[in-house]
């Protein structure tokens, strides 16, 4: 499996000539979802869900489909009948040849005064990759590669470190990093790497790794 990190929270997975894209939002490249055979969206926030990017991908590939939660599906399903699938915690499905399990229900708490929205994470191919969206969801399953939300308005570094410790992946790659400056990256790299208990890695946007 080939993993390509796009900007912020977007990840592209390629296997057997097919491409699965997760969270091609507004902080990611305009063409982040193009070429996808299947797209997974974790929640409705614009840095994860961008309707224009999804429409472009589905129009470019008439066979492409989307799996997402209800709040996102409602916004785009009418334009692409039969191609947008609603999922929730506990569901399993196959998308572009990838086996996917859905974990989680709610976005992390941003502030007590802000109502929590729904959020789901996706466990791909039996735990080879887990993308939690905007939550520190523990899937209760062995995870080889954790896509780690490294910096967000709703988290602090101690929570990120404890999340890596609890999931216990073989490796953790940073995502959700558009707000993290290059000046601060060494602090996060050093502390998560030293304290998380798993190999901590980072890819630049557009850079790939083999899993």
HELIX and SHEET records of a PDB file:
HELIX    1   1 UNK A   51  UNK A   60  1                                  10    
HELIX    2   2 UNK A   70  UNK A   76  1                                   7    
HELIX    3   3 UNK A   77  UNK A   79  5                                   3    
HELIX    4   4 UNK A  125  UNK A  127  5                                   3    
HELIX    5   5 UNK A  157  UNK A  167  1                                  11    
HELIX    6   6 UNK A  182  UNK A  195  1                                  14    
SHEET    1   A 7 UNK A  84  UNK A  86  0                                        
SHEET    2   A 7 UNK A  65  UNK A  68  1                                        
SHEET    3   A 7 UNK A  38  UNK A  41  1                                        
SHEET    4   A 7 UNK A  18  UNK A  22  1                                        
SHEET    5   A 7 UNK A  11  UNK A  15 -1                                        
SHEET    6   A 7 UNK A   2  UNK A   5 -1                                        
SHEET    7   A 7 UNK A 208  UNK A 210 -1                                        
SHEET    1   B 7 UNK A  92  UNK A  95  0                                        
SHEET    2   B 7 UNK A  98  UNK A 103 -1                                        
SHEET    3   B 7 UNK A 121  UNK A 124 -1                                        
SHEET    4   B 7 UNK A 129  UNK A 131 -1                                        
SHEET    5   B 7 UNK A 145  UNK A 149  1                                        
SHEET    6   B 7 UNK A 171  UNK A 175  1                                        
SHEET    7   B 7 UNK A 199  UNK A 201  1                                        
END                                                                             
